[in-house]
Amino acid sequence: MKLNPSFRPSSYAVTLIALVSGGLNVFAFAPFHLWPLQILTLALVFWMALRETSPARSAWIGWAYSTGTLITGVHWLYISMHRYGGMPAWMAALAVVVLSVALSVYAGIGFGLANWLRRRWSATAGVTALMLLPAMWTLAEWLRGWMLTGFPWVSSGYAHSAGPLGGFAPLVGVYGLALGSALVAGCIALLPFKRGPLVLAAVLLVLGFSLKQVEWTTPYGGPISVRLLQGNVPQEMKFAPEVLQSTLSLYHDMISAQPANLIATPETAIPLLSSRLPPDYLDSLSTFARHTDSHVIVGLPFSDGPGQYANSVVGFSPVSTTSAAPTYRYDKHHLVPFGEFIPPGFRWFVDMMNIPLGDFGRGQLLQAPFAVRDQWVMPNICYEDLFGEEIAAQLAAGGMSGRPRPTILLNVSNIAWFGDSIALPQHLQISQLRSMESGRPMLRSTNTGVTAVIGPKGEVIARLAPFERAVLAANVQGYDGLTPYSRFGNSLVIAATILLIAAAFWRHRGGRKNAPAAAKTR
């Protein structure tokens, strides 16, 4: 199949089109949910890449497309750096652009490699659009999600949590959705040349929709009553010394207002190190738990000694035998660069941003869940629920060596750092994908929103309006069993990309073997 080179826009026009196409992707994610837009924009840049003979120009297309997606998708980082971090406006805006440009290198390399392999293997447009480009795009998304601690926000798969491709989430996770959308995009990119690939696109969409009907996990135990607290403490006041006492009183009163099987506060709801709390504060929470048959999870920075602290949640249960000691503790494992740990050589940046508690200790990847009646609640803190492979590892480890398997997931967050921005619904969408991957409900207790209860198929069962001080009460059923994604993590989708690349190579090998025979017949 040969491409018609009659129309070839300039490199500047191609870059601008790719950049704008990527920027439009913001509408594919929450709160807009226009998921077909992600497929269409990716199809457009695939089509442009198919017309390029230069790997460098293909790389430029992928880089520009990803840069546009990241700039519009995570523009709210400007709020945390400028409004709350004290960084000058121009510098905060520049930092968002520089981050987006740097993270887009993965996509640029992926597009460039696809073009280089296409030329080396004399691959057809069909092989390139349906094998090489989808595989390289997915690998680029996966690499962005874990290299240098990872930044997988607005990974393309999240756009499809509400679309038909979402049915693949329990099998291959969010990067599997990225691969599925790239395959559909490849089919559309081939439309100017052949109509056949539309059948493949239709099959993928119908199969994904059908898989949504499959029950991958089963109910476990009885429902528990939960109360999820949303304190709505303004970020600019959260760590102010003059309001610390009122914050302590606020959450103490919200916790003790009514018993429940599980009561959860947001991340760092208590903005003081545990060692600096009033002596009777944790004691009173433990006493409340014992007297009301409640289980309480509280977010706070926990101190293990001078200069040693972790972003933690601690749990109090009715079986506590000492007055103030928590019966449970979870320490955040996946820390945020600059906010929770300082990368080498960047102390000046953290000092300039004036972020408190900037260098936490790191918890273990595998930690025990919290027992709540006959359910096992597995916390994750804020940014951690972006890493589905880590939650899958926790679930897969359940049942081994006597370790209980989590039946309910709990995310505690404070993303007041990003104001009233699309970061809030985007984070909710991320939690929905974790529920879809794991087949388990996800509880969300947040400072300013979105506090919610998510069902095992990603459906939002109940939620609070953002920026209100309120409590979300609900009954939640735990689920047991392992989805394929929980068992194998990202290994299935990585294997699929390798198979696509291998298939493209074997087509090349087969073509070379047949070439001499064809020459003899002429």
Salt bridges, closest charged atoms under 4 A:
GLU52 OE1 - ARG8 NH1 3.73
GLU52 OE1 - ARG57 NE 2.85
GLU141 OE1 - ARG144 NH2 3.11
GLU215 OE2 - LYS457 NZ 3.96
ASP253 OD1 - HIS252 ND1 3.86
ASP304 OD2 - ARG329 NH2 2.71
ASP331 OD1 - ARG329 NE 2.75
GLU340 OE1 - LYS332 NZ 2.80
ASP385 OD1 - HIS427 NE2 2.82
GLU390 OE2 - HIS334 ND1 2.70
GLU437 OE1 - ARG434 NE 2.79
ASP480 OD1 - ARG405 NH1 3.49
ASP480 OD1 - ARG440 NH2 3.55
